[in-house]
Amino acid sequence: MGVIQEYMQYPVIYTYEYKTVDTLEFPDVTICNVNPLLKSKACRNDSLLYRSVKIDNLGEEVTLNAFCPDENSRWMCDRICGDNEQVKQPNEEDLNIRAQLAQWIKETIAAGEMGDAIITDLGHKVGSMVQKCSYASNDDCTTNTGLRFTETVSQLYGSCFCFHCHRRNHTKKFQKLSEEDRAEHERTKREWDKYYEYGTLSSPLSGLVIQLNTEIDEYLPTSNEVGFVVMIHEHNKDYSICHDSVYILPGYTTYIGLNLMTTFNLGPPYQDSCRDVWPQPLKEGTLEGAVKVIDPFVETQQYSRPMCLEYCKIEYLLFKCKCVQNDPTVKINPELTENYKYCKSAKKNECTKKVLYKKTNMVWEARCDCRRECETRRYDTDVSVAGLVAEENTGLGNQTREQQMYTQMGSARIVVYFHSFTYEHVKAIKKYDEIRVLSIIGGINGMYLGLSFYLLFQAVDIIATGAVKFIQKLRNRNLALGQDGNSMSSTAVQTTARGNHRRRWGSVWPSYTRRAPEPLPEVSYYGRQRKNIWDVFKKPSEHAASSTIEQFNTSYGRFAVHYYRR
């Protein structure tokens, strides 16, 4: 019964194996400058930092608020865009300004595609940052950056670009294409798939090599870091800055070696089940909050558990506090910013802290059914660095120390490659199926049946042995006791084969003077009746006297038994 009960719980076991292939698909590589905005663009008088604008979002007029909309906040823009030497130095208010600027970028992105376009326009461009690029040793990716790189937007770093993310441009419009356009799309897709097949291990430089310009002269004064952040993630899936990021130092070449690990999980009803699509209640807005929080473009992408947990938390906060989370790490539905405000007031902040207190990912997973993905690809990274001597560094001897520092921090190089074509594959399989359950039950029954026969035969053997011993003991006891209960002793004397025979002592010893022994008493015997040897030792007849002699004819000869009563 235990096997059947466990079978009904749908348990799984995991197998670990290593597979070797000839080629591997190259992952998506998203690159962001840690400085979110270009100073020359952000500090224009007509930029969104100073002036609010109205945009059209899906047929509705939406207002994008400026970062410094009034005189009370103008000091922040003066700090960001000031030109005097005092402004360039670190300031104790920079941390607060950076936090408010990051929140403003998130609110602008949440407005929809127009907000993305504005942040992208204010940030670093792929054409100005990518100085050199090669893939598969001999391919120059700088010739057509529009095909090889896709501009994206990060909630934290603003404008970014991605290598091998070009399919996302076609995903949303694919259903509206004609048959000819779809065929052309499929042909282009196959060509790109072949292009991104990684098939050589000759050297790390056989992978993706990009030399980047930090554009440090365009950094905001509030930016206290210089460099890039690189996210290496599964193709056609969003990245997680916490899980997938590697920070790139300026003035160095950063080598990022990759080891692929794939995971395959089972769906319901098995334990630790997975899912491939977004949860329907969260997608359609049928939870307690009754709002759609997932961005429409995100819905077209593959399901991601970390994003599902974040959306679930945002929806729960809307339901409890009627406001939008201040620092969402995912793109929310643009309609939310029209119907709800961000949780900035003291009352809303207090509500947020109270609602989210002790809420873990397990709570969000149970509430929104945010199970893990059925198939995942994870890239373990091995990072090492080496000094970089860029072409711009050749004239450092004629520069001041500050100029030399800025020149050295002006470039960075990234090398992304695979360590090997052997990858780890983790697969969840059923612990029990029908055949396995039947075989286990049959084996258990066979074991118990064999044990039962063994115990049965052992019991029969014990009973038979005990019975024989008991009979022998009883027989010995009968020999020692008379029929009337008195103890008897007997002496058996074997006689000759002839009947009543007495020795003639005179003829045997005629010359001896010694007295001849007395002849044996004359006893009757059973001449023709033969008894078993054991019958000799039976009790005498009931009328036997205190001392009597009985003679028996047995198969072993004639015996005379002399009984004495004690």
N, C-alpha and C positions, 0 to 999 in steps of 0.2 A: 504493500500500500504506500510505503514511503516513496518509491520510485514514481508511482502514478501521481501522487500529490505534487512532487517536484516537477513532473512533466507538465502538469496543468498550470504551473507558475511560469512556464516558458523561459527557462534559464538559458544563458548563452555562455560560451567559452571563447577565448581569444587565441588565435594562432599567430605566431611571429615567424616571418620568413624573409629571406633576402633574395631579391630578384636582380638579375643583370640583363640589361637591354643594350641595344646598339645606339639609340638616341634618346634624349629626354626633351620634353617641351620646356622652353625657357620661360621662367616666371615673369610676372609683371613687376616692373621696377618703377616706383613712384618717387620722384625727387622734389623736395621742397627747400627753399631758402628759409633759414630761421628768422630772417627779417621779413615781416609780412607785407610791408608796403614800400614802394619806392618814394623816397623823399621828394624828388623832383615832381612827381605826379600828384602825390597826396597833398602837397603844400600849395598847389595852385589855388587861387582865390575862388575858382568855380568848381572845385572838387567837392566831393561829398563830405569831407571833413568840416567844411564851413557852411555849405548850403544843403538844405533838404530838397529832395526832388520827388516828383510824383511819377509813378510808372504804371503801366498797364499789366496786370497779372491775371491772365485767363479771363479777360473781359471785365475785370474790376480794377478800379483805380486804387493804387496802394501808395502810401507815402513812406519814403525812406528818410529817416531822420538823420540829420548831420551829427558828426561826432562832437562838435563844439557849437551847438545851436544858439547859445546866448552868451552874454557877458560873464556869467558865473562859471562857465566851463571854458572860456576862451584861453585861460592860462594854460590848459593842457595843449592846445594847438600851438601856443607860443613856445612851449617847451619842446614840442616835436619839430617845429619848423623854424626855430630861432637860428640866427647866423652868428651871434657873438661867441666868444671863447667860453664864456661862463656857461652857456647852454650846452656846449659839447661835453662838459665834465659830468661825471655821475651825480645823480640827484637822488635824495631820499624819497622823493615822490614818484620815482620812475616805476617802482613795482606796482603802485596803484594805477598809474597811467597805462601800463602794459595790460593789467587785468581788465580795465574798462575798454581798452582798444580791442582786446580779444573778444569781449562780450559784444561790442558793436559790430565786429566782423561777422559773428555768428547770427546776430539779428538781421543783418543785411543779406546774408546768404539764405536765411529762412524765408525771405520774401519771394524766392523763386528764381527763375532763369535770369531775369534782369538783374537781380541782386548778385548772382554768380558772375555775370558779365562785368558789373561795375568793379567788384573785388579783383577779378582777373585783370582788368585794365589798369588798376592801381598797383598791381604787384609786378614781380619779376617775370620777364618773358623768356620762353625757351630759346628763342633766336639769339638773345643777347647773353644768355648764361652759358649755353653749350658752345665751347670753343673747338673741341675736337671730339670725334666719336667714331668708334669702329666696333663692328660686331662680326664674329666668325673670322677674325684675323684680317680680312681684306676688304670688308664692306665699309664704306664711308657713310655713316648715318647723318652727316651734316649736309649732304646734298639735297635731301628732301625731308626736312624735319617735320613737315606737316603730315606726312604719311607714317612716319616712324614714332612720333611723339604726339600724345594727346594732352591738351590742357585740362587740368582738373582743379578743383577748389577744396582746400582743407579747412575744417572748422577752426583749427588752431593756427595754421601757418599761411592761410590765404591762398594765393595763386601757386599751383604746382604743375608739374608735367609728368607724364607716364610713358615709359617705353613698353610696347606690346599691349597697349590698352585700346587699340584702334577700333575693335569690334563694337565697343559701347556706342559709338556714333551711329551705328546701323540698327541697334537693337530696338529702339523705340519706334522707328519708322518702317521696320521690315514688313509689318502687316499691311501697310498702305502701298507697297511697291507693286508694279505690274509684273507679269510673268517674265518678261524679258529682263527687267531690272533685278528680279529675284535670281534668275540664272546668272546674271553678271555678278551679283553679290556673292553667290555661292562659289563661282570661279575665283573671284578675288580672295575669298576666305580660304580656299584650298591653297592658293599661292602663299598667303601669309602664314598659314599653318606650316607649310614646308620651309618657309624662311626662318621661322622661329624654332625649328628643330635643332637642338644642340648635339653635334655629332663628332666632336674632336676633343681630345685631352692632351694635345701637344704641349700647351703651356697655359698659364692663367690668362695671358693676353689673347687667347683664342675666344674668350668670352666677350662680355660687354665692357668696353673701355670708354669712359667719358671724362673729358677734362672740362671743368666748370669754372666760370668766372663768378666770384662771390659778389661783385659789384659793391664793394665795401664803401665806396664813396656815396652810395645811395642809401646807406643804412640810416634808420631813424636814431636820434640820440638816445632814445629810451631802450634800444636793443642792446642788451649786455652780452650777447653771444654772436659769434661769427662762424659761419659754416653752413652745412646742409644736413638734412635728415633724409635718409633713404629707407623706403618701405619695400621689402621684397615679399610678395604675396601671391596667392594662387590666381591664375588667369581668370579674368572676368568676375572677380570678387573684390569687394572693398577690403581695405587694409585696416589693421588695428595698430595705432601708433605705439601702444604698449607692448604688443606681441611681435610686430614685424619690423620695427625700426632699428636702424643703425645710424649713429651720428658720425658725420664726416668732418675731419679736422682740416682747416685751411692750411696750405703750405705742405701738405703730405699726400701721398698716394695710399689710399685705403683699399686693401685686398679683402674681398668678401667671398670666402669659399662656401659652397652650398652642399648640403646633404639632404636628399629628398626622403620624406617619410609619408606614406599614404595610409589612410585608415578607411576601413569599410565597416559600417554598422548595420544592424538589422532594424527594420521598422516594427510598428506594433503588430501583434501583442507581446512581443518579446521584451525581456527586461532591458533597461537602459536603451529604450528604443530611440529611433532617430526620425528626422523628417527632412523632406526636400523642398517644401514650399512654405511660404509664410503662413502663420496661423490665421484661419479665416476670420475669427472674431476681431483680432487685432487689425487685420487688413481692411475689413469692412466697417470697423468702428461700432461693433455691437457689444462691447464690454460696458462696465458701469458708467464710464465717462461719455459713452455714445459719441465719440469723435474719431476721425481718421487722423492718425498721427504720422503714418508712414508716407514719405515723399513718393509721388507717383512714379518718378524715374527709378527710385530704389526698388519699387515693387517688381520692375522688369528684370532686375538682377537676381542672381542666385541667393538663396536663403542663407542668412548668417546668424548664428546663435548670439554672439555678442551684441549685434545690432538689435536683435529681437528683445533681448533683456533691457537694452536702453530705451527702446520704444515703449515697452511695457511700463517702465518706471515713469516715463513722461506722461503716458495716458493715466496712470494712477494719480499722479500729481495734479493733472487737470481735473480729475474727478473730485479730489479732496479739497484742493486749494483754489481751483478755478484760475490757474495761471500757468504759464509756460516755464519750464526749468531754465534757469539762468545760463547754465553752461552745457548745453546738449552736445554730445560728441557725434551725433548723427544728424542728417538732414531731415528736418521735420516738414510736414505738409504746410505749404504756404498759407493755407486758409486759417491755420491756427493763429498766426500773427495778426489777422484781421479781427478775430473773435475774442482773443485772449491777450492779456498783457504779460510781460515777464515778471517773475517773482522778485521784484526789486524793493518794494516797500518793506518796512520793518514788520508789519503784520503778516505779509506774505512770506517773508523769510522765516518768521517764527513758525508759521504753518508748515513750511517745507521741512524744517528741521524735525518737527514733531511727527510728521507723516513718514518721513524716510528713516526715522530712528530705528536701528536694529533690523532694517530691511536688507536682506542679503539676496544674492542671485538665486538661491533656492526658492525664495518667496516669489520672485518674478517668474521663475520657470514654472512653478506650479500654477500661478495665476493665469499666465498667457500661453502655457504649453510650449515654451521655448526649449524644445529638445535640441540635442546636438545634431550636426549635419550627418547625413548618411555616408557621404564620401568627402574626404578632406585631403588636402595636400599641404603639408607643412615643410618649410625649408629651415633646417638648422644652419646657422651661420657660424663661420669661423673667421674672425676678423684679425687682420694684422696690418701694420702701417710701415711706410718707408718714406724718407724725406723726398720732397719734390723740388726739382730745379726747373722752373718754367722759363720760357723764353724771355718773359718780362723781367726776370731776376738777373739778367746778364750785366746790367748797369748799376748795380747796387752800390758800387764804390764811390760814386759821385753824389749819393743821396744822404740826407740826414738820417738819424736813427729812426725818427718817426716815419719818414718816408720809406725806409727799408722795411719797417714792420708792416706798413700798409701794403707794400708791394708783395711781400712774402705771403700775406694773408689774402692776396687777391685771387689765388688759384687753388684748386683742389682737384684731385683725380680719383676716379672710382673704377675699380676692376671687379666685375662680378663673374664668377665662373663656377663650374661644378667640380667637386673633388673626384668623383667617379660616376660611372653609369650603374653602379649597384645601389639599390635603395631598399629601405626597410618597408615591409608591407604588413600591416596589422589588420587582421580580419576577424570579425565576429561570426561565429557559426552556432547552429543549434546544438545545445548539449544533448538533447534527446530528440529522436524522431520515432516514428511508429516501429520501424524494424529494430532499432536499438532498444526501445522499451520492451518489446516482446522477447528479444534475446536475453536481456537482463533478468526479466521475470522467469524465463525458462531456465536460465543458469541458477538462479536462486532456488527455484523449486527442485531442480535436479540435485543441488547440494543438500537441501533439507531432506529430500527423498532418500538419497544415499545414506545420510546420517540416520534417518529413521530405520532403514533396514539393518544398519549396523547395530543400533541399539536394540532392535527386536531380536536379532540373532544372539546378541550378547545376553539378553534376558532369558531366552530359551536355553542357552548353554548353562547359565547359572541355575535355572530351575531343574534341569536334567541332572546336573552334577549334585545339587542338593538332595534330589530324590534318591539317587543311588547311594549317597552317603547315609541318608536317613534309613534306607532299607538295610544296609549293612550294619548299621548301629542297632537297629531293631532286632536283626537276626542274632547278633552277638549277645544281645541282652536275653533273648529266648534260650540260648545255650546255657547261660549262667543261672537261670531261674527255672524251677520246676513248674508243673502245671498247677500245683496247689500253692505256689508262691514261695516254697522253701528252697533254700540253696542246696544244690547237689554237686557232688564231685564224682567223676567216673574214671575208670581205667580200662583201656581197650587192649585186648590181647589177641593177636592174630593166631588162628588155628590152622591145621593142615588142610589139604584139599579133601581129605577123606572125612568121613563122618565122625562118629564117636570112637576115638582111638586113644588107647592108654599104652604107655611105654612098658616094656618088659625089662625091668631093671636087672633082673637076675641074669638074663641072657646077655645083657649089654656089658655089665661089669661083673663077671663071675669070680674073678680072682681078687677083687677088692674087699677089704674088711670094713671100709667106711660105709656108713648107713646111706642108703640110696634116698634121694629126695622123694617127698610124698607126691603121689600122682595128683594131677589136676582133678578138680571135682567134675563129676559127670554132669554135663548141662545139655539141655535140649537146644537144638538149632533148627533153623529153617533150611532145610536141605535144598529145596528147589527154588524157593522164593529169594530173589536177589533184591537188595536194597541199594539205594544211592549211598555214597560214602558219607554224605552229610546226615543221612538218617541214623547213622550209628550214634551220633551225639545228641539225639533227641532225648526227651525225658522218658523215664521208664513208665511202665503201665501203672495205673492208679492203685492196683492191688499189690504192687511190689512191696516187699518187706523192707526192714531197715537196711538190710544188706542182701543184694541179689545179683545174680549173674545172668546176663542175657547174651545169646550168641546170634550173630547175623552173618548172612552170606551176601557179600557185595561184589561188585565188579572188580574190586582190588583183592579179593580173597575173603576168607572167613575171619570174623572178629568176635571175640568174647569180651563183653563189657561188664565190669564189676562196679555196681553202683553202691555208694555208701550214703546213708541219710545222716545228716548232721543235726 
